[in-house]
Amino acid sequence: MAILDRIRSIRRPETGRLVPSTATSVAIIMDGNARWAKLRGLPTLSGHHAGVRALRRTVEAAPDLGIRSLVVYAFSTENWTRPDDEVSGLMDLFARTIEREFMDLHRQGVRIRFIGRRDRVSQRIRTLMDDMEIRTKDNERLDLFVAFDYGGRAEIVDACRRIVEDGLRPDEIDENAIRVRLAASELPDPDLVIRTSGEQRVSNFLLWHAAYAEYAFPDTLWPDFGPEALQQAVSEYATRGRRFGGR
């Protein structure tokens, strides 16, 4: 039986009725690279390199699990406070990831968008990001959103500034007025947010979009994450009953 068929066949034990097949929109906080490297006596950047390989595996597995939108937390607005050599290494790795891994994902039909600030990175990285978005704009197999130099609070603040700049009256401000001014207005609300490494906090990630998301906190360090761990998370999600504040 195919993975997706197994997920579709899951029934709630108390009712026996079928539950929704899978989470179509998933967000991942990719945590645990540094700990993975430390456990192996390796430099921190080795953990980040291994994390890129985990990202590739996970993105390639997502469509077969019924996922149509995947958001990954690559670099936060707070990550700039890390040691200079680590930040510099991360910038180099990010550029190479776009040039190599993302280019191959493009050939597999993945549409790639970057959300977050772009004014604090080099012109080379900005050009790579812009070019990748243009190259992949018509791809339809999976929407991959990469949150880079991203912070949920900053995103909401920026949306509020745009409301002021656009001259909206108080009675014109509603949820939609804010949503269309967020970093990626077309980003669907995630059904499921996964944070790897066992840590249980949201770390300023998708504060608006994930208001009613389900959360999973597997102990797996991000470099060890992959298709089986992703399948386990969405299978467990499929057993939950979502009420969105109702009964």
C-alpha positions as CSV (number, residue, x, y, z in Angstrom):
1,M,0.0,0.0,0.0
2,A,1.4,3.5,-0.9
3,I,2.3,5.9,1.9
4,L,-0.5,8.3,1.0
5,D,-3.1,5.4,0.9
6,R,-2.0,4.3,4.4
7,I,-2.5,7.8,5.7
8,R,-5.9,8.1,4.1
9,S,-7.0,4.8,5.7
10,I,-6.4,6.0,9.3
11,R,-9.6,6.1,11.3
12,R,-10.3,7.8,14.6
13,P,-10.6,4.9,17.1
14,E,-13.4,6.4,19.1
15,T,-15.7,7.0,16.1
16,G,-14.4,4.8,13.3
17,R,-14.9,7.5,10.7
18,L,-12.3,8.6,8.3
19,V,-10.2,11.7,9.1
20,P,-8.7,14.2,6.6
21,S,-6.1,12.4,4.6
22,T,-3.0,14.5,5.4
23,A,-1.7,18.0,6.1
24,T,-1.4,19.8,2.8
25,S,0.5,22.7,4.3
26,V,3.4,22.0,6.6
27,A,6.0,24.2,8.2
28,I,9.3,23.1,9.7
29,I,11.6,24.7,12.3
30,M,14.8,22.9,11.3
31,D,16.5,22.7,14.7
32,G,19.4,20.6,16.0
33,N,22.3,21.1,13.5
34,A,24.8,22.3,16.1
35,R,23.9,19.6,18.6
36,W,24.2,17.0,15.8
37,A,27.7,18.2,15.0
38,K,28.8,18.4,18.6
39,L,27.7,14.8,19.3
40,R,30.1,13.8,16.5
41,G,33.0,16.0,17.5
42,L,32.5,18.0,14.3
43,P,32.5,21.8,13.6
44,T,29.1,23.5,13.8
45,L,29.1,24.2,10.1
46,S,29.3,20.4,9.4
47,G,25.9,20.2,11.1
48,H,24.5,22.9,8.8
49,H,25.9,21.1,5.8
50,A,24.2,17.9,7.0
51,G,21.0,19.9,7.5
52,V,21.0,20.9,3.8
53,R,21.0,17.2,2.9
54,A,18.1,16.7,5.3
55,L,16.2,19.6,3.6
56,R,16.7,18.0,0.2
57,R,15.4,14.6,1.4
58,T,12.4,16.2,3.1
59,V,11.4,18.4,0.1
60,E,11.6,15.5,-2.3
61,A,9.4,13.4,-0.1
62,A,6.7,16.0,0.6
63,P,4.6,15.7,-2.6
64,D,4.2,12.0,-2.2
65,L,2.7,12.6,1.2
66,G,0.1,14.9,-0.2
67,I,1.9,18.1,0.9
68,R,1.5,21.0,-1.5
69,S,3.1,23.8,0.5
70,L,6.2,23.5,2.7
71,V,7.7,26.3,4.7
72,V,11.1,25.9,6.3
73,Y,12.8,28.2,8.9
74,A,16.3,28.7,7.5
75,F,17.6,31.8,9.2
76,S,15.9,34.0,11.8
77,T,16.3,37.7,12.4
78,E,17.9,36.7,15.7
79,N,20.5,34.4,14.1
80,W,22.7,37.4,13.2
81,T,23.8,37.4,16.9
82,R,25.7,34.1,16.4
83,P,29.5,34.1,16.1
84,D,30.8,35.9,13.0
85,D,32.5,32.8,11.5
86,E,29.3,30.8,11.8
87,V,27.2,33.5,10.2
88,S,29.7,33.9,7.4
89,G,29.7,30.2,6.8
90,L,25.9,30.1,6.8
91,M,25.8,32.8,4.2
92,D,28.2,30.9,1.9
93,L,26.3,27.7,2.5
94,F,23.0,29.4,1.7
95,A,24.3,30.7,-1.6
96,R,25.6,27.3,-2.6
97,T,22.3,25.7,-1.6
98,I,20.5,28.0,-4.0
99,E,22.9,27.3,-6.8
100,R,23.0,23.5,-6.4
101,E,20.2,22.0,-4.3
102,F,17.5,24.5,-5.3
103,M,18.4,24.4,-8.9
104,D,17.9,20.6,-8.9
105,L,14.6,21.0,-7.0
106,H,13.6,23.5,-9.8
107,R,14.2,20.7,-12.3
108,Q,11.9,18.5,-10.2
109,G,9.0,21.1,-10.5
110,V,9.4,22.8,-7.1
111,R,8.4,26.5,-6.9
112,I,10.6,28.4,-4.5
113,R,9.8,31.6,-2.7
114,F,11.9,33.4,0.0
115,I,10.2,35.3,2.8
116,G,11.9,37.7,5.1
117,R,14.3,40.6,4.8
118,R,16.9,40.9,2.0
119,D,18.6,44.1,2.8
120,R,21.2,42.6,5.2
121,V,22.7,40.0,2.8
122,S,25.2,40.4,-0.1
123,Q,24.2,41.5,-3.6
124,R,25.2,38.0,-4.8
125,I,22.7,36.3,-2.5
126,R,19.9,38.8,-3.4
127,T,20.5,38.1,-7.0
128,L,20.4,34.4,-6.5
129,M,17.2,34.6,-4.6
130,D,15.5,36.8,-7.2
131,D,16.7,34.6,-10.0
132,M,15.5,31.4,-8.4
133,E,12.0,32.9,-7.8
134,I,11.8,33.9,-11.4
135,R,13.0,30.5,-12.7
136,T,10.6,28.5,-10.6
137,K,7.5,30.8,-10.7
138,D,5.5,28.4,-13.0
139,N,6.4,25.2,-11.2
140,E,3.5,23.3,-9.7
141,R,4.7,20.1,-7.9
142,L,5.3,21.8,-4.6
143,D,5.5,25.3,-3.2
144,L,8.6,25.7,-1.1
145,F,8.8,28.8,1.1
146,V,12.2,29.5,2.6
147,A,12.0,31.8,5.6
148,F,15.4,33.6,5.6
149,D,16.3,36.6,7.8
150,Y,12.7,36.1,8.9
151,G,10.9,37.0,12.2
152,G,7.2,36.7,12.9
153,R,7.0,39.9,14.9
154,A,8.9,41.8,12.3
155,E,6.5,40.5,9.6
156,I,3.4,41.8,11.5
157,V,5.1,45.1,12.3
158,D,5.9,45.6,8.6
159,A,2.3,44.8,7.7
160,C,1.1,47.4,10.1
161,R,3.5,50.0,8.6
162,R,2.1,49.2,5.1
163,I,-1.4,49.8,6.4
164,V,-0.4,53.2,7.6
165,E,1.4,54.0,4.4
166,D,-1.6,52.9,2.4
167,G,-3.8,55.3,4.4
168,L,-6.4,52.8,5.6
169,R,-9.1,54.0,7.9
170,P,-9.7,52.1,11.2
171,D,-12.9,50.6,9.9
172,E,-11.0,49.3,6.9
173,I,-8.6,47.2,8.9
174,D,-9.5,43.6,9.3
175,E,-7.6,40.2,9.2
176,N,-7.5,40.3,5.4
177,A,-6.0,43.8,5.4
178,I,-3.2,42.5,7.4
179,R,-2.8,39.2,5.6
180,V,-2.4,40.8,2.2
181,R,0.5,42.9,3.6
182,L,2.4,40.0,5.1
183,A,5.7,38.9,3.6
184,A,4.1,36.2,1.5
185,S,0.4,36.9,1.3
186,E,-0.3,33.7,-0.7
187,L,1.3,31.5,1.9
188,P,-1.4,29.2,3.2
189,D,-1.9,28.7,6.9
190,P,0.1,25.6,7.9
191,D,-1.9,22.6,9.1
192,L,1.1,21.3,10.9
193,V,4.2,22.9,12.3
194,I,7.1,20.5,13.0
195,R,10.0,21.5,15.3
196,T,12.8,18.9,15.3
197,S,15.3,18.2,18.1
198,G,12.7,17.9,20.9
199,E,12.6,21.7,21.7
200,Q,9.1,22.9,22.3
201,R,8.9,26.6,21.4
202,V,7.8,28.5,18.3
203,S,10.9,30.9,18.1
204,N,9.1,33.8,16.4
205,F,8.1,31.6,13.5
206,L,4.8,32.3,11.5
207,L,3.1,33.9,14.5
208,W,0.2,35.1,12.3
209,H,-0.1,32.1,10.0
210,A,0.2,29.4,12.6
211,A,-2.6,30.7,14.9
212,Y,-4.5,27.4,14.6
213,A,-1.8,25.0,13.5
214,E,-1.2,21.6,15.0
215,Y,2.4,21.1,16.4
216,A,4.7,18.1,16.5
217,F,8.0,18.1,18.4
218,P,10.0,15.0,17.4
219,D,13.3,14.3,19.2
220,T,15.1,13.8,15.9
221,L,17.9,16.3,15.3
222,W,17.3,18.0,11.9
223,P,20.3,16.4,10.1
224,D,18.7,13.0,10.8
225,F,15.3,14.0,9.6
226,G,13.9,12.7,6.3
227,P,11.0,10.9,4.6
228,E,10.2,8.4,7.4
229,A,10.1,11.1,10.1
230,L,8.0,13.4,7.9
231,Q,5.6,10.5,7.2
232,Q,5.3,9.8,10.9
233,A,4.5,13.4,11.7
234,V,1.8,13.8,9.0
235,S,0.3,10.3,9.9
236,E,0.0,11.4,13.6
237,Y,-1.5,14.7,12.5
238,A,-4.2,12.8,10.6
239,T,-5.5,11.2,13.8
240,R,-6.2,14.6,15.4
241,G,-9.5,16.4,15.5
242,R,-9.2,20.0,14.6
243,R,-11.9,22.4,15.9
244,F,-10.4,25.9,15.4
245,G,-11.8,27.1,18.7
246,G,-15.2,25.4,18.3
247,R,-16.7,22.1,19.6
